[in-house]
Amino acid sequence: AVFFQSPLNMDEEESFQPILTSQEEGEHFQKLDTIPIVSVSLLFGVSLEIVGILFLSVWPEEENKCDTYFIYLYLHCVYWLIVMLTDHLVKRKHFKLRIRGYFNFYQVTYRKIRAPLFIVSLWTVCYLLLAVILHHTHKVDYEQYCHASEWFTPLNYILLLTTLEVVIIVPVYIYYIKAVLMFNRWCPLPDVAQEDWLSSFNQNSYSGSNEVGYHSRGINLEELLEKQADLIKYLKISNAKLCKRILLMTTARPVQEVSGDV
């Protein structure tokens, strides 16, 4: 908020009101458009699983078992790049959402939607470790090892890991997509504009006694401090916007007065 050392007179207060009201009316609800971005990673992950199954069923020739294994590793590297790019874009979208005052939705969804990047990165390390172990134990006869067994082949190991990876990631993406759909459908007000959120925030922030500082009321201290930091950042940005509006109004008034005198 902006504080003035001297109160405004009635004329100045009336002149402020039209500009502030018109600006606030222009600030409408902005939908969170991250579903198409997340859907790309979701579809590619499912497609990667389908490709692995096709490699085993449609391309079962003995001489191609090592080739399909390396192709699948390349595809998973591409998948990691897609998930990393998705995480970067979603992170930017959620930062803007946080700035607009939607703190609760940000905290509920942001940590979950970042989980796929950590999971895919961990699985990439597992693939690298598996490849190193297989090449180290079969340094001379790796091609022969690929053709030796029908079930215990490098591609089967990789496909098994990928299946476990997809089983973990797909529910996360589905949960996030459902949450964003509900958020866009409800078009809620920012948390700072909701009286229930502010009242609960104040109750958790202050003990109601003569003590100064945080008083535990069953809420996580780290979560409360994060909410306070979000609120301070939101108020600073709102204060800057309000200052710009007032500056535009004050610079426009002399021009209007001069034109009125003429």
C-alpha positions as CSV (number, residue, x, y, z in Angstrom):
1,A,0.0,0.0,0.0
2,V,1.0,3.7,-0.5
3,F,0.9,6.0,2.5
4,F,0.7,9.8,2.3
5,Q,2.0,12.1,5.1
6,S,-0.9,14.6,4.5
7,P,-4.5,13.6,3.7
8,L,-6.0,14.4,0.3
9,N,-8.7,17.0,0.0
10,M,-12.0,16.1,-1.6
11,D,-11.1,17.4,-5.1
12,E,-7.9,15.4,-5.2
13,E,-9.6,12.3,-3.9
14,E,-12.3,12.5,-6.6
15,S,-9.7,13.0,-9.3
16,F,-7.9,9.9,-8.1
17,Q,-10.9,7.7,-8.2
18,P,-11.7,7.5,-12.0
19,I,-8.2,6.5,-12.9
20,L,-7.8,3.9,-10.2
21,T,-11.2,2.4,-10.9
22,S,-10.7,2.2,-14.6
23,Q,-7.3,0.5,-14.1
24,E,-8.7,-2.1,-11.7
25,E,-11.6,-2.9,-14.0
26,G,-9.1,-3.7,-16.7
27,E,-7.3,-6.2,-14.6
28,H,-9.4,-9.3,-15.3
29,F,-8.7,-12.9,-14.5
30,Q,-5.9,-14.5,-16.6
31,K,-6.1,-18.2,-17.2
32,L,-3.1,-20.4,-16.6
33,D,-2.2,-21.7,-20.1
34,T,0.3,-24.4,-19.1
35,I,-1.8,-27.4,-20.1
36,P,-0.6,-27.5,-23.7
37,I,3.0,-27.3,-22.5
38,V,2.6,-30.1,-20.0
39,S,0.6,-32.2,-22.5
40,V,3.6,-32.4,-24.8
41,S,5.8,-34.0,-22.1
42,L,2.9,-36.3,-21.1
43,L,2.3,-37.5,-24.7
44,F,6.0,-38.0,-25.4
45,G,6.5,-40.0,-22.2
46,V,3.6,-42.3,-23.1
47,S,4.8,-42.5,-26.7
48,L,8.3,-43.5,-25.5
49,E,6.7,-46.5,-23.6
50,I,4.8,-47.5,-26.7
51,V,7.9,-47.3,-28.9
52,G,9.7,-49.6,-26.5
53,I,6.9,-52.2,-26.7
54,L,6.9,-51.9,-30.5
55,F,10.7,-52.5,-30.6
56,L,10.2,-55.7,-28.7
57,S,7.2,-57.0,-30.7
58,V,7.6,-55.6,-34.2
59,W,11.4,-55.5,-34.4
60,P,12.5,-58.7,-32.7
61,E,15.4,-59.7,-35.1
62,E,18.5,-60.8,-33.3
63,E,20.8,-58.6,-35.3
64,N,18.9,-55.5,-34.4
65,K,18.6,-55.9,-30.6
66,C,21.6,-53.6,-29.9
67,D,20.5,-51.0,-32.5
68,T,17.1,-50.7,-30.8
69,Y,18.7,-50.4,-27.4
70,F,20.9,-47.4,-28.5
71,I,17.9,-45.8,-30.4
72,Y,15.9,-46.0,-27.2
73,L,18.6,-44.3,-25.2
74,Y,18.7,-41.5,-27.7
75,L,15.0,-41.1,-27.5
76,H,15.1,-40.9,-23.7
77,C,17.7,-38.1,-23.9
78,V,15.3,-36.2,-26.1
79,Y,12.6,-36.9,-23.6
80,W,14.8,-35.4,-20.8
81,L,15.3,-32.3,-22.9
82,I,11.6,-31.9,-23.5
83,V,10.8,-32.3,-19.7
84,M,13.5,-29.8,-18.9
85,L,12.1,-27.2,-21.3
86,T,8.6,-27.9,-20.0
87,D,9.8,-27.3,-16.5
88,H,11.4,-24.0,-17.5
89,L,8.3,-22.7,-19.2
90,V,5.9,-23.8,-16.4
91,K,8.2,-22.2,-13.9
92,R,7.9,-18.9,-15.7
93,K,4.1,-19.2,-15.9
94,H,3.8,-20.0,-12.2
95,F,6.1,-17.1,-11.2
96,K,3.7,-14.7,-12.9
97,L,0.8,-16.5,-11.2
98,R,2.5,-16.0,-7.8
99,I,3.1,-12.3,-8.5
100,R,-0.7,-11.9,-9.2
101,G,-1.4,-13.1,-5.7
102,Y,-2.5,-16.8,-6.1
103,F,-0.2,-18.1,-3.4
104,N,-2.2,-21.2,-2.3
105,F,-2.6,-22.6,-5.8
106,Y,1.1,-21.9,-6.5
107,Q,2.2,-23.8,-3.4
108,V,-0.1,-26.8,-4.1
109,T,0.8,-27.3,-7.7
110,Y,4.3,-25.9,-8.3
111,R,6.2,-28.5,-6.3
112,K,4.3,-31.3,-7.9
113,I,4.7,-30.2,-11.4
114,R,8.5,-29.9,-10.9
115,A,8.7,-33.6,-9.8
116,P,8.8,-35.0,-13.4
117,L,12.1,-33.2,-14.1
118,F,13.8,-34.7,-11.0
119,I,12.3,-38.1,-11.8
120,V,13.5,-38.1,-15.4
121,S,16.9,-36.8,-14.4
122,L,17.2,-39.6,-11.8
123,W,16.1,-42.2,-14.4
124,T,18.7,-40.8,-16.9
125,V,21.4,-41.4,-14.3
126,C,20.0,-44.9,-13.8
127,Y,20.2,-45.5,-17.6
128,L,23.8,-44.2,-17.6
129,L,24.7,-46.5,-14.7
130,L,23.1,-49.5,-16.4
131,A,24.9,-48.8,-19.7
132,V,28.2,-48.5,-17.9
133,I,27.7,-51.7,-16.0
134,L,26.6,-53.6,-19.1
135,H,29.5,-52.3,-21.2
136,H,32.0,-53.0,-18.4
137,T,30.9,-56.6,-17.8
138,H,30.7,-57.3,-21.5
139,K,33.5,-55.3,-23.0
140,V,34.6,-57.8,-25.6
141,D,31.4,-59.6,-26.5
142,Y,28.7,-56.9,-26.1
143,E,27.1,-57.6,-29.5
144,Q,27.0,-61.3,-28.6
145,Y,25.4,-60.4,-25.2
146,C,22.6,-58.5,-27.0
147,H,21.8,-61.6,-29.0
148,A,22.3,-64.2,-26.3
149,S,19.1,-64.0,-24.4
150,E,15.5,-63.3,-25.4
151,W,14.5,-61.7,-22.1
152,F,17.6,-60.4,-20.4
153,T,18.7,-57.9,-23.0
154,P,19.7,-54.3,-22.6
155,L,16.5,-53.1,-24.3
156,N,14.4,-55.1,-21.8
157,Y,16.2,-53.5,-18.9
158,I,15.7,-50.1,-20.3
159,L,12.0,-50.7,-21.1
160,L,11.4,-52.0,-17.6
161,L,12.9,-48.8,-16.1
162,T,10.9,-46.6,-18.5
163,T,7.7,-48.4,-17.6
164,L,8.3,-47.6,-13.9
165,E,9.2,-44.0,-14.8
166,V,6.0,-43.5,-16.8
167,V,3.8,-45.1,-14.1
168,I,5.2,-42.5,-11.6
169,I,5.1,-39.4,-13.9
170,V,1.7,-39.8,-15.7
171,P,-0.4,-39.5,-12.5
172,V,1.5,-36.3,-11.6
173,Y,0.8,-34.7,-15.0
174,I,-2.9,-35.8,-14.8
175,Y,-3.3,-34.3,-11.3
176,Y,-1.7,-31.1,-12.5
177,I,-3.9,-30.8,-15.6
178,K,-7.0,-31.4,-13.6
179,A,-6.0,-28.8,-11.0
180,V,-5.3,-26.2,-13.8
181,L,-8.6,-27.0,-15.5
182,M,-10.5,-26.4,-12.2
183,F,-8.6,-23.2,-11.5
184,N,-9.3,-21.8,-15.0
185,R,-13.0,-22.8,-14.7
186,W,-13.5,-21.2,-11.3
187,C,-11.7,-18.0,-12.1
188,P,-11.0,-17.3,-8.4
189,L,-9.9,-14.0,-6.9
190,P,-6.3,-13.6,-5.8
191,D,-5.7,-14.8,-2.3
192,V,-4.9,-11.3,-1.1
193,A,-8.4,-10.2,-2.2
194,Q,-10.2,-13.0,-0.2
195,E,-11.2,-12.1,3.3
196,D,-11.0,-15.8,4.5
197,W,-7.4,-16.1,3.4
198,L,-6.4,-12.8,5.0
199,S,-8.1,-13.6,8.3
200,S,-6.5,-17.1,8.5
201,F,-3.2,-15.6,7.6
202,N,-3.4,-13.0,10.4
203,Q,-4.5,-15.6,12.9
204,N,-1.5,-17.8,12.1
205,S,0.9,-14.8,12.0
206,Y,0.1,-13.3,15.4
207,S,-0.4,-15.0,18.8
208,G,-3.1,-12.5,19.9
209,S,-1.1,-11.8,23.1
210,N,1.7,-9.4,24.1
211,E,4.3,-11.7,22.5
212,V,6.2,-10.4,19.5
213,G,7.0,-12.7,16.6
214,Y,5.7,-16.1,15.5
215,H,3.5,-18.1,17.7
216,S,2.9,-21.7,16.6
217,R,-0.8,-22.5,15.8
218,G,-0.3,-25.9,14.1
219,I,1.1,-24.4,10.8
220,N,4.5,-25.0,9.5
221,L,6.9,-22.1,10.2
222,E,8.6,-22.4,6.8
223,E,5.2,-22.3,5.0
224,L,4.1,-19.2,7.0
225,L,7.3,-17.4,6.2
226,E,7.0,-18.3,2.6
227,K,3.4,-16.9,2.6
228,Q,4.7,-13.7,4.2
229,A,7.4,-13.3,1.6
230,D,4.9,-13.8,-1.2
231,L,2.6,-11.2,0.3
232,I,5.4,-8.7,0.8
233,K,6.5,-9.2,-2.9
234,Y,2.9,-8.8,-4.1
235,L,2.4,-5.6,-2.1
236,K,5.6,-4.2,-3.4
237,I,4.6,-4.8,-7.0
238,S,1.0,-3.4,-6.3
239,N,2.6,-0.4,-4.7
240,A,4.8,0.2,-7.7
241,K,1.8,0.0,-10.0
242,L,-0.2,2.4,-7.9
243,C,2.6,4.9,-7.9
244,K,2.7,4.8,-11.7
245,R,-1.0,5.4,-11.9
246,I,-0.8,8.3,-9.5
247,L,2.2,9.7,-11.4
248,L,0.2,9.5,-14.7
249,M,-2.7,11.2,-13.0
250,T,-0.6,14.1,-11.6
251,T,1.1,14.7,-14.9
252,A,-2.3,14.7,-16.7
253,R,-4.0,17.2,-14.4
254,P,-1.9,20.3,-15.3
255,V,-2.7,19.7,-19.0
256,Q,-6.4,19.4,-18.2
257,E,-6.3,22.6,-16.1
258,V,-4.5,24.5,-18.8
259,S,-6.9,23.4,-21.5
260,G,-9.8,24.2,-19.2
261,D,-8.5,27.8,-18.7
262,V,-8.2,28.3,-22.4
